[in-house]
Amino acid sequence: MASRTGPLDTQYPVCSSWDIVLKNDDKVRGEIYTVDPISNFIFVKDQLSEVRMINAAFIKSSTLIKKAEQSDIQALSALAKATHSKRALEEKEKRAIRLAEESFRNNNPKASAFGQAVFDRLVKACNEVSWDGNSIIVMSQIRVDPPYGQDNCKPIKTGKGASGLDRIQKIVASTPSVS
């Protein structure tokens, strides 16, 4: 069967098995893994589970060994629907919006680039971090004032937050300078 006609996915259905001879006389035997009609490629998984990418224009001949079984096609279809269900896409969208809003909340255009870098590092380490003007408030207990050095970390209330102060000072001190 040297020249096949019609859409690529109907010529070489997914889950069907083929013997394919290429124009350079290489032989490929395997199951159609997927097809890409835009680039005109078929992807064939051989007996060793290696996937070969073949441009359909370079196929000299092909012989159908085994048609795709309906159960394989249904399982594949169910998997595709489960992966891209409306609910899953809505959840991903909500999460992306929440992360974007959180990112905007964490951004302080008035702070220096180094101050923003310190803030970002503290958020990763402590999670409960907010801006108060140009000062950074950590866990409602420690304030980091500009220029955001180790010596600029102070407890908000004396006696409280002293246990976490050393940790915050180390995080601030380890923040690389921004160029």
Secondary structure, 3 states (H helix, E strand, C coil): CCCCCCCHHHHCCCCCEEEEEECCCCEEEEEEEEEECCCCEEEEECCCCCEEEEEHHHEEEEEEEECCCHHHHHHHHHHHHHHCCHHHHHHHHHHHHHHHHHHHHHCCCCCCHHHHHHHHHHHHHHCCEEEECCEEEECCCEEECCCCCHHHEEECCCCCCHHHHHHHHHHHHCCCCCC
